[in-house]
Amino acid sequence: MNECEDRLSRLLKSAAQAPRHVPAELPFGFDTRVLAHWRSAREDNSGKRLAVFRWALYCSLVLMLGSVAFSYKTLTTPVSTEFAVANSAIEMNLQ
């Protein structure tokens, strides 16, 4: 065994023998620091979140208008008799 592995094995053995003391509560002021950090991060990202929301809103608006434009012809043309017969047959079989 080389010197590095020997040191590592001694370190691991001593760490395994150490008592496992888990504190019952958080250190003093920990929750205050976490909340302060969270609030400062929220204030920094509020402009970015709003920009992403606007971008998503504009994209969805463009997609909606595009779908209406492409389906405009089918929305304005009357339904032919073949489609009406097939539609009524399907509806009768579903009931």
HELIX and SHEET records of a PDB file:
HELIX    1   1 GLU A    3  GLN A   17  1                                  15    
HELIX    2   2 PHE A   30  PHE A   70  1                                  41    
HELIX    3   3 TYR A   72  THR A   76  1                                   5    
HELIX    4   4 THR A   81  LEU A   94  1                                  14    
END                                                                             
